[in-house]
């Protein structure tokens, strides 16, 4: 399981935030490699109405040691999970 921290812009398909508004995100991807995790994160954020993700940090976590975290559990079940923070970023 990979965890990534970054920023992403709302696209015009985003129904919650104005287009172009930038927000921080924390994403989890069930992947076999760093590259695969990045591809999953970019694809799934786009599906959810987010564009131009800037991943600043990415690393491996053990989902079995993070079972209390709902986002980790969701990513372990379906392959991806993300938290988008409501505060606007620069």
Buried (B, 14 or more C-beta within 10 A) or exposed (E): BBBBBBBBBBBEEBEEBEEEEBBBBBBBBBBEEBEEBBEBBBEBBBEBBBBBBEBEEBEEBEBEEBEEBEBBBBBBEEBBBBEBEEEEBE
